[in-house]
Amino acid sequence: MRASPLLLVVSFLPLAAHAGETRCWFEGGVLVVPAEVMGLAGDYVLDTGAPHTLMAETQAQGAGFAEVALRGDIRLAGLALRDRPVQVVKLDSRLRPLPTPVAGVIGADVLVGRVLDVSFAPCRVALHEPGQAPPFAHAVTLPLVWREGRPVTAAAVADGRRAWAGDFVPATGSDTPVRLRDDLADAPGAVRHEALYPYGATRPRLRALSFAGDLFEDPASGLTAKAELDAAGEIGAPVLARYRLRFDFVRGELLLAHEKGPPDRSGGP
């Protein structure tokens, strides 16, 4: 049965890699990287749309951490990021769809003032300090600005009757192609409305998403709570995986180039 439409209302250690670069995995529709947080090495979701770095409560307890607010070092893609805040939270619902255990989420707070390169085919992540990023051949440049600890850029959506443009969070840790803030959209007739939210089972179809000059027709979608997002919505990893990406948080730019081949397990639109 076709899903209800969404209507607008308005591995522990990486394989051999260059310094500043690591392999990654595109699992369960999200980007996963090997990293070390507070001395705990493991696989972490790398989420440009998450304002904070998180450690799963079960992993923190197993490592002997009793506090919920920690500070310590984070090692990612060959860089050591010193004295970073880490929050301990329950992540069961978020991590359940992943086929292997994940220790937490690397958030946008460790990316501020740096340059992040992401390629999905093959999957590689590189993190550069200011002035150290190599040239990046790209086709499209979009402005990036920070809002409530998240980067946002422009996109547009349509439900077949109306189209609307706004600021969206490009989120490599979101497993849904596009999500809209719940005061801007709804899915009439949805049996369990709460299942429309992140990590829920219901994925209604939106008529179209326009992003970086490309049109994505009939993408799977969902809602996100207004209280949790000061933007129109999120563009998730299944859409972002169509590109090679440079998040240049120094210049405030998102650079995109089309991938030469399809990513593995994309969970695409």
N, C-alpha and C positions, 0 to 999 in steps of 0.2 A: 504493500500500500504506500502511495506517495505521501511523504511527510507534508504537514501543513505549511503553507507559505509564511514567511516572515514579512509583515507589513510595516511600513514606516508610518509613524504617527506624525511627525514633522519630518664497566671494566676498570680497573683501578689505575694502572699506569698505561700511558700511551705507547704506541709503537714508535719507532724512530721518527723524529720530527726535528725541524730546524728550530733554533732558539727563537722564542716568541711565538711558536706555532705548535698545535697539537691536533691529533685526529679527533673526530667527533662522531656521533651517531645520530641518525634521524629515526627515533623510536617513538611509537605511539603518537606521531604527529608533532613531537617537540624535539628541540635540539638538546643533546646530552653530551657532556664533556667530562674527561677525567680532571679532577682538581683536588686540592687539599685545603680544608677549612678547619682552623683551630687544631691542626695536627691530624685531622681525620681525613685520610685519603679515600677516595671513592668516585663514583659517577654522580654528577650533579646536572640538573636541568640548568641550561644557560638561558635566562629569560630577560631580554632587553625590555620587556614590559613590566617586570616586577621591580618596585622601588627599593626593596630591601633584600639582602642576602639572608637566606633561611637555612636552618638545619632541622632535619626531621627529629621530632621528639624521641622516637625510639632509638635513633642513631646517637643522639646526644646522651641519653641515659646509658646506653651501652658503652659510651666513651667516658662515663664518669662525670658528666656535666649536670649539676643540679639547678643552675640558674637558667632563666629564660632570656636574659639579655647578656650577651657575651661580647668580648673584644679580643681580636687576635689576628694572626696572619692568614692570608689567603694566597695560595699558589695556583696560578692558572696560565697555561700556554707559555711556560718558561719565565713568567714574571712573579716576583714575590711582592704582594701588596700588604704593607705593614699596618698593624693596629686598626683593623676594620671592624665595624659593628656587625654582629651576627645575632639574629633572633631565633630562638628555639620555639617551634610551633608544631602542631599536629598537621601532617601533610598526607594522611592516609588517602583521602578522597582524590587528591591531586595526583598522587603517585601510583594509585591502584592500576590504571590502564597500562603502565609500563611493564614490559615483559621481564625486566630484571630489577633488583632493588636499587634504589637511588637514595643518596644520603641527604639531599637537600636541593636548594635552588641558589644559583649565583645570580644576583640581581643587578640592576642598572647602577646601583650605588658604587660598585667597584669599577664601573666603566667611565664615569665622569672624568673629563679631561684627557681621555685616551682615544685610540682609534681601534675599532674592532672590525676585522675582516672575517666573513663567513662564506664558505663555499659548501654546497650540499652534494656535489657530484665530481670527485669523491668528497666526503665530508671532512673539512679542515677548518680550524678556527685559529686566528692569529690576533694577538693583542699587542699593540704598540704604544710606547710612551710618546709624548708630543715630539714631533720632528724626526721620528725614527721610522715612520711608515714608508714602505716602498711605493713606487708609482702603481696606480690602479686603473686599468683600462675599463672604462665604463660607458654606458650609453645615456643614462638619465641621472640627473642630480635633483634631489628634492630637499628643501629646507627642513631642518630638524630643530625643534625648540623643546625646552624642558618644561613640564607642567606636573606639579605634584610628584616630583621625583621620577617621572617617566618621560621618555622622548615622544614627541608627537609629530606627525607629518600629514599632508593633505591626501584625501581620497574622496570618492563619491559612491553612493549606493542608490539603487532603484528597486522598487517593488512591482513594477509594471504599470503603475498608475502615476507615480511621482518619483522624482529624483532629488537627491539632497547631497550637498557637499559639506564636509566638515574636517576636523582634525581627528586623526586616528593614531593609536599607539601601535607601532610595528613591534610585535611581541613574538620573539623566537620560542617562547615557552608556552604559547597558547596553541592548543591542538585543534582549533576550529578555524576555518578560513577567514571568517569575519564574524565579529560580535558587535552588537549595537547596545548602547545604553538603554536601560529599560523604560526611561521616560520618553524615548524617541521611537520606540518600536514595540510591537506586540505580535503574538502568534495566536490569532483567534482559533478556538477549538482545540487547543493543546490540552491533552488529558491531564497531564501533571505539569503545571506551569513552572514549578521549581526545577524541573528537569531541563529547562531551557538555559539554565545558568552554567557557568564553567564547570566542566567535568560531569555534567548531567548527560543523560542518554539521548535526549531529544535534540535533533539537528534539523530544524525547518530550513527550507530553501528560500534564498533571496533571489530576486530576478537577476540582479547584476551588481558587480563591484567594479569600479574603475579606479585603477591604481597604477601610477608610474607610466601612464600612457597605454596601458593594457586593459582589456575588458575581460573580466571573468564572469561567465554566464552561469546562472543557476548554482551558485556556491552554497555549500552547507553553512549554516549560521546559527546564531543563538543570541542570548542576552547577557549583559553584565550590569551589576547594580549601580545606579547613579551615585549612591553614597561612597562607592569604592573607586570611581573613575571620573576624573575631570576632563573628559574628552568624549567625542561622539561614539567611540567604540574602539575595537582592537582589530588589527589585521594579523592573522596568526601565521604560524610556521608553514602550513600547507600552501599558502600563497607565497610567502617569502622564499620558499624553497625553489621557486621557479627562477631565481636570480642568484648571481654572485653579489654579495652585499659588502659595502663598507659603511659602517656607522662611524662617521668622523665627528666625535663629540668635542673635538677641538675647534673645528670650523663651523659646526652646526649644520652638517650636511649628511644626507643618506645617498650614497652612490649605488647604482644598480646596473648590472649587466646580465643578460640572459645566460643561463647555464647551457653548456654544450650537450648535456645529457640529462635524463630524468633522475632525480634522487631516489634512493631506495625507500620503500615503505612511506611514501609521501602523505598518504591520507588526504589527497588533494581535493580541490573544489569539486 
